[in-house]
Amino acid sequence: MKNKNVIIAQQKDFISKMKAAAQNFIASTDKSEIETILLSGSVARGDYFPRQDEKGGYVGMIDLIVMKKKGSSATAEKIFGPNQEPAIPYHCIKSGDLWFAIWFTDFISADDFVHFEEARKFSILEAEILYDKTKMYEAELKKINQIKTEECEKKLSDNIGYIHYLLSDYKKDRWERRAALLQLNENLNTAIRIGVCALYYKNNSYAPAEDRQLYYSLTLENLPENYESVITELKNQNVTSLEDYKRREDLFRSTLLDFIMTAFHR
């Protein structure tokens, strides 16, 4: 599997062009009502990998977070023109041959940040600052990163507690006595998913949306040894076999859970 780092290396020159295009787009934008602009999503991460359509264009969008000034009544329509893709939950416009998906929002302070859902927090913190003339957002970002550290420590503790609950002798005995191997395996699968999230917290990061958590976890800085191979083995399951369930639970405990626990108690 091509992980994120492989894609980043492969797409390096292309990403540079996309970032330059984003800068040019911002330079041509009226910023009189704008406080801060962030480049987010896959272009900011460096793994933007769109497919091309039959005309040679790119089927994908460059993501921007645009924060208006405090007290401003400006709208995305006023600044960027009509939304050209109303079905997409962002303000989408085409500039030249490229599409931009814009989250147009009030200025994001640290107090605002704490109320966002986790996937949103992840997307904000992976973003790059393109425009922040007064450095207002840069100052807030220091407070936001402190909030992140505190929240990730708590999330790690909570995840470990829930994993132990799912895999407790009481819970396992309950389903084994009923020969409910499907539920037994489902609880272990949930524990594995929570364990993957815990790896983000161990790396002082929020977890992204569920549909990309596993993929991006492969390139976290601190991981268990042979992590991808371990995950592959954990995902290989026979839900009709108690012996196979025990194999997977033992593997999970001795690799992923032990790694998380060691990090937690350090």
C-alpha positions in Angstrom: 0.0 0.0 0.0 1.2 3.5 -0.8 1.2 5.3 2.5 1.1 9.1 2.9 4.8 9.6 2.9 5.2 7.7 -0.4 2.5 9.8 -2.0 4.1 13.0 -0.7 7.4 12.1 -2.3 5.7 11.1 -5.5 3.5 14.3 -5.7 6.2 16.8 -4.5 6.5 18.9 -7.6 2.7 18.8 -8.3 1.9 19.9 -4.8 4.4 22.8 -5.1 2.4 23.9 -8.2 -0.9 23.6 -6.3 0.4 25.6 -3.4 1.6 28.3 -5.7 -1.8 28.4 -7.4 -3.4 28.8 -4.0 -1.1 31.7 -3.2 -1.9 33.3 -6.5 -5.7 32.9 -5.9 -5.3 34.5 -2.5 -3.3 37.3 -3.8 -6.1 38.2 -6.3 -8.8 38.1 -3.5 -10.2 41.2 -1.8 -9.0 40.7 1.8 -10.4 43.9 3.3 -13.0 41.8 5.3 -10.7 38.8 5.8 -8.6 38.2 8.9 -6.9 34.9 8.1 -6.7 32.3 5.3 -5.5 28.7 5.8 -4.6 26.1 3.2 -6.0 22.8 4.5 -6.8 19.3 3.4 -4.6 17.1 1.1 -2.7 20.0 -0.5 -1.6 21.2 2.9 -0.7 17.6 3.9 1.2 17.1 0.6 -0.7 14.0 -0.5 -3.2 15.6 -2.9 -3.7 12.9 -5.5 -6.6 13.8 -7.8 -7.6 11.8 -10.8 -7.8 13.5 -14.2 -11.0 13.8 -16.2 -11.4 13.1 -19.9 -10.3 16.7 -20.7 -7.1 16.5 -18.6 -8.5 18.6 -15.7 -8.3 17.5 -12.1 -11.3 16.0 -10.3 -10.5 17.4 -6.9 -10.5 20.7 -5.0 -7.9 22.8 -3.1 -9.3 23.3 0.5 -9.2 26.7 2.1 -10.3 28.0 5.5 -11.2 31.7 5.2 -11.9 33.6 8.5 -13.6 36.9 8.2 -12.7 39.8 10.5 -14.5 40.1 13.8 -17.8 42.0 13.4 -17.7 41.7 9.6 -21.0 40.9 7.8 -19.2 39.8 4.6 -20.4 36.6 2.9 -18.6 34.1 0.8 -20.8 35.1 -2.1 -19.8 38.7 -1.7 -16.0 38.0 -1.7 -15.8 35.0 -4.0 -18.9 35.0 -6.1 -21.7 32.4 -6.3 -21.2 28.9 -5.1 -20.7 26.8 -8.2 -21.3 23.4 -6.5 -24.2 23.8 -4.0 -24.4 20.1 -3.3 -21.0 20.2 -1.6 -21.1 21.6 2.0 -18.5 24.3 1.2 -18.4 27.4 -1.0 -16.9 26.0 -4.2 -15.6 28.1 -7.0 -13.5 27.5 -10.1 -10.6 29.8 -10.8 -8.8 29.0 -14.1 -8.5 25.3 -14.3 -8.6 24.7 -10.6 -11.4 24.2 -8.1 -11.4 25.6 -4.5 -13.5 24.4 -1.7 -13.8 27.2 0.9 -15.0 26.9 4.5 -16.0 30.6 5.1 -16.2 31.2 8.8 -16.0 33.6 11.7 -12.5 34.1 13.1 -11.5 30.9 15.0 -10.3 31.8 18.5 -9.1 29.3 21.1 -12.4 29.6 22.8 -14.2 28.7 19.6 -11.8 25.8 18.8 -12.7 23.8 21.9 -16.3 23.4 20.7 -15.5 21.9 17.3 -15.8 18.1 16.7 -12.5 16.3 16.6 -12.2 15.8 12.9 -12.6 19.5 12.4 -9.9 20.2 15.0 -7.6 17.8 13.1 -8.2 19.6 9.8 -7.6 23.0 11.3 -4.3 22.0 12.9 -2.9 20.3 9.8 -3.5 23.5 7.8 -0.9 26.1 6.7 -1.3 29.8 7.2 -1.5 31.6 3.8 -2.6 35.0 5.1 -2.6 36.4 8.7 -1.5 40.0 8.3 -2.1 41.1 11.9 -0.8 37.8 13.3 -4.0 37.4 15.3 -4.5 33.8 14.4 -0.9 33.0 15.0 -1.3 34.2 18.6 -4.5 32.1 19.0 -2.7 29.1 17.5 -0.3 28.9 20.5 -3.3 28.7 22.8 -5.0 26.1 20.6 -1.9 23.9 20.6 -1.9 23.9 24.4 -5.6 22.9 24.4 -4.7 20.1 22.0 -2.0 18.7 24.3 -4.4 18.7 27.3 -7.2 17.2 25.4 -5.1 14.5 23.8 -3.8 13.4 27.2 -7.4 13.0 28.5 -8.5 11.2 25.3 -5.6 8.8 25.6 -6.6 8.0 29.2 -10.3 7.6 28.2 -9.5 5.3 25.3 -7.3 3.0 27.4 -10.1 2.7 29.9 -12.7 1.8 27.3 -10.4 -0.8 25.7 -10.0 -2.5 29.1 -13.7 -2.4 29.5 -14.4 -4.0 26.1 -11.8 -6.7 26.7 -12.5 -7.4 30.4 -13.0 -10.9 31.6 -16.5 -10.1 32.6 -17.4 -8.9 29.1 -15.7 -11.8 27.3 -17.3 -14.4 29.6 -20.7 -12.9 28.9 -20.4 -13.5 25.2 -18.5 -16.7 25.3 -21.2 -18.3 27.4 -23.7 -17.3 24.8 -21.4 -18.6 22.0 -21.9 -15.0 20.6 -18.6 -15.0 18.6 -19.9 -12.2 16.3 -20.3 -9.9 19.2 -17.0 -11.0 20.8 -15.2 -10.2 17.6 -17.1 -6.9 17.2 -15.9 -5.8 20.6 -12.3 -6.6 19.7 -12.7 -4.7 16.4 -14.0 -1.7 18.3 -11.0 -2.0 20.7 -8.7 -2.0 17.7 -10.3 1.1 16.2 -10.0 2.9 19.5 -6.4 1.7 19.8 -5.6 3.3 16.4 -7.2 6.6 17.7 -5.0 6.3 20.8 -1.9 6.3 18.7 -2.8 9.7 17.4 -3.2 11.0 21.0 0.1 9.3 21.9 1.6 11.4 19.1 0.0 14.6 20.5 -2.5 14.8 17.6 -6.2 14.7 17.2 -7.6 11.8 15.1 -9.0 12.5 11.6 -12.4 11.4 10.4 -13.0 7.7 10.7 -12.8 7.1 6.9 -9.1 8.0 6.9 -7.9 7.2 10.4 -6.2 3.9 9.7 -4.5 5.2 6.5 -3.0 8.3 8.1 -2.0 6.4 11.2 0.6 4.5 9.2 2.8 7.6 9.0 2.6 8.8 12.6 6.1 9.3 14.1 5.8 7.0 17.1 4.3 3.6 16.2 4.6 0.0 17.4 7.2 -2.1 15.6 6.0 -3.6 12.3 2.7 -1.7 12.7 1.3 -2.2 9.2 1.9 -5.9 9.4 0.3 -6.1 12.8 -2.8 -4.2 11.6 -3.0 -6.5 8.6 -3.0 -9.6 10.9 -5.5 -8.1 13.3 -7.9 -7.4 10.3 -7.6 -11.0 9.1 -10.3 -12.7 11.1 -12.5 -15.8 11.3 -15.5 -14.7 13.2 -16.7 -18.4 13.7 -13.6 -19.5 15.5 -13.0 -18.8 19.2 -9.4 -19.9 18.8 -8.9 -17.2 16.1 -10.5 -14.6 18.3 -8.0 -15.4 21.1 -5.2 -15.2 18.6 -6.2 -11.7 17.6 -6.8 -10.5 21.1 -3.4 -11.8 22.2 -1.8 -10.1 19.2 -3.6 -6.8 20.0 -2.6 -6.9 23.6 1.0 -7.7 23.0 1.6 -5.1 20.3 -0.8 -2.2 20.0 -2.2 -2.1 23.6 1.2 -2.7 25.2 2.7 0.1 23.1 -0.1 2.5 24.1 0.1 1.6 27.7 3.9 2.0 27.9 3.5 5.4 26.3 0.7 6.3 28.7 2.7 5.4 31.8 5.9 7.0 30.7 
